[in-house]
Structures are given as C-alpha cells and as structure tokens.
Amino acid sequence: MEIIGFFKALGDETRLKLANLLMRHELSVNEIVAAMRMGQSRISRHLRILTDSGILKSRRDGLWVFYTAEKEGDGGRFNELFMKLAGGDRDLQQDYGRMKAVLEEGSRERTRFFDSIAVDWDHIKKDLFGDFDVSGEIVGRIPRCAVAADLGCGTGELLPRIREKAKQVIGIDRSPKMLEEAERRLASNGRGIELRIGEIEHLPMRDREADAAVINMVLHHIPAPDAGIREAGRVLKTGGSLVIADLAKHQNEEMRKKYEHRWLGFTRKNIERWLTESGLSPSGYSQFDIRDGMKIDLYVSKKK
C-alpha cells in the first residue's frame, strides 16, 4: 500500500521536520542545510527518501536543485492531511522559525545586492539586453487607463513611459537605493508618478487599486514568482491588464553568479499556469532574441 510508504518515509524525526518545512516553501539544498543545521550529505539522503516516497518533488534549475512538497495525486492528498495534523506542533513551529530566518536573511542579501548596483543598474541592463527595447515593447501593450503600477520598478526607467498611458503611475521596489535613483531620474518629469517601497510578494497597494500593472524582469529574482503574480492579480481591477517581461528558460549560470538570478528563466507553461491560478486570463505572448542565445518572453493577461 502506498500509504505505508508515506508513513515509513516520515518515521524519522529529521525527515518529519524536513517535510514540514518543504510543505510551506520551496527551498534550495543550501537553504535546507542552513535551516536544518546539518551536513549536506545527511540532508541529501533524507531528501532522496522523501522524494522516492512521493511526499516531496524536486526541480533542477541549472546547477541548483530545489525541493518542495508534492501537491498532486496521493502524495498531495497525504500532505494536506499532514499539514492539518502538524500545524500546531510546537517543535515543528520552532523549525519553521529557523527556516524563516534563513529566508529573511536571503531577502536582505538580495536587497543589499540591488542597493550596491543601483547607480550602475541602467548600464548593467544595457550589457544584459543589448539594444533590445523591452520598455517599448511593454508600453505598447499597456492600455490607456487611470492607474498603472510598475511592480519592481528599479531605477524608474520605465515609469515616465508608462505615464504616457496612465493618469497616475505607482512604482514599487524593495531596494531603497534603487528608489533613490528613481527619485533622481524623476526630479524633472515625475508629475503623476508615486514611488513606494515594498516587495512584489507583499505589495503596498490596496485590492483592485490599479487598471494595469507591469512586472518587468523581476520574477527570476524572487523565491516564489507565483506569489508575485498572485499579488499582481490582487491589486488589479476586474478587466485590468498585466504585462510580464522575463527571461525564457535558459542554462546560463552566469546570471545566477553575477546578478542574483534565483530562476534561470521560465517556461511559457509555468507562467501561464501561474497566471490562470491567480485569476488572470492569458491573452497574448511574444518572444524576442536578446544575446548569447537568450530570449525574453512577454505575456499579456486580463483580470477575470
């Protein structure tokens, strides 16, 4: 019986704790090692047992491997029951607290990284994308509207161009230094543009505040891009438009080493699934070559 395999896999305290963490977040092996405070070889053995049992699943992205709980089939149904039973366990909650501390430190590291490159960001983008005018492609897909938001606006290069389509523009970024650069950029042409500090996974916006939103080359930096898309859906009015620009799936590890890319791009299937799950209806897709065999995908969707 398959259920016997599930219980056998969880018949070890370490694996029980691992399963509890990975039912809450997708984590890389290094993050799991840091949260569990154990050696990688020991962690890998336990991960293999949990994966073979069907409780966990893994995702390889370039040289990195990520683990999370299975959400489909018998494994998914078993995991739902496990979460109900484990939710109030004090020891497991302590483990979860350590994991949150690891993730929060990773978040702070990303903020420090973007703060450190804020002054050079426009030049870095030029090196990454060459002469491709991703901003022009995005703006061409935004309808004229009252309120539009750039979710992860960086140094604000796109904000004045969005302002051509919207009466009010909201620019949001987690990096204080990026927003300082945006303020400087907008000093002489910032009428109708408001800057806010915040994370795309927890937007400082009201429900249904915007008629249109943009997520421009942001999703590959965050641990849970589906959460970012879900937040975008929350802040859009019914019938509102979301434009996403991001890298197509690739294997260029330099993007991770030099520019803090957590994801090496995305498949069209994944992005459109996350859009649908967030109450958005995909309505347009385009792909563009940039450099070194890499491509940018543009997605347009509407809030149902």
Summary of the structure (lengths in Angstrom):
residues: 304
radius of gyration: 20.7
end to end distance: 42.2
largest distance: 69.4
contacts: 1010
relative contact order: 0.10
helix: 48%
strand: 25%
